[in-house]
Amino acid sequence: MVRIARPGQEAAAAREVAVTRWLAEHDVPAVRPLPIEQPVQARGRAATFWEELPPHRHGTEVDLAPLLRQLHDLPKPSFQIGRLDPFVRITDRLAAARSVSDDDREWLLRQLDALRQEWGHLPAGQPECVIHGDAWGGNCAVTADGAVLMDFERTSEGPPEWDLLSTAIEHDTFGTLPEDRYRRYCEAYGHDVMAWGGYPILRGIRELRLVSFALQIADQDPGTLGQAQYRIACVRGRQGTRPWGWMAVG
């Protein structure tokens, strides 16, 4: 299988190949790049080559949890992998959004500044490590041989709690993951991120990211404007307590 990166993403493509080769050395189940020199430049874009997965389904949170535990327990690699920036693209999305009032935009930007300050003073948590960066069930595939991780475009060093956040948000913010399934996820990983003192900060960052993404989509698809406005109302405290029942967009 060939993946063609977006223009300007040559470094990210090379890092993804390096990460997956490193995972193979440590026997972590993940997609595997072909054993050739890559990425290859093709008309100004980076192309990478991968073993095609056999027939598979999307993983569940319980399929994902043990893979994250394996990843987080690894020693840091010898190559540079970069650090997590949880705020990437939020400012640009909010500045560019056409479907948001000036009052809401100003409030969201003030909230962004406040969360940046809180991010710099997170309470102690689990030791920092290599994190996947986009750890949800769609980036875990289950074949006849078991579950594998995929899509390492956002892999970096950072707090492992960031990877646990996506599933916690499904339960806590979206309300789509029932309590019993969330508890099984925590048991499979061995930790409940919602019990950590820094969780509200990470949740706030993640929710702001989801608001900014919904605004970006609403500019392209007016049918999603209601969901974007509803998300703003939620984070501004106008829709009661979580879970808020957010719907997927994009």
Sequence and secondary structure as in RCSB ss.txt:
>XXXX:A:sequence
MVRIARPGQEAAAAREVAVTRWLAEHDVPAVRPLPIEQPVQARGRAATFWEELPPHRHGTEVDLAPLLRQLHDLP
KPSFQIGRLDPFVRITDRLAAARSVSDDDREWLLRQLDALRQEWGHLPAGQPECVIHGDAWGGNCAVTADGAVLM
DFERTSEGPPEWDLLSTAIEHDTFGTLPEDRYRRYCEAYGHDVMAWGGYPILRGIRELRLVSFALQIADQDPGTL
GQAQYRIACVRGRQGTRPWGWMAVG
>XXXX:A:secstr
 EEE  TT HHHHHHHHHHHHHHHHTT  B  B SSS  EEETTEEEEEB    S EE  HHHHHHHHHHHHTS 
  SS   B  TTTTHHHHHHH SSS HHHHHHHHHHHHHHHHHHTT    S  EEE SS SGGGEEEETTEEEE 
  TT EEE THHHHHHHHHIIIII  S HHHHHHHHHHHT  GGGSTTHHHHHHHHHHHHHHHHHHHHHH GGGH
HHHHHHHHHHTT S SS        
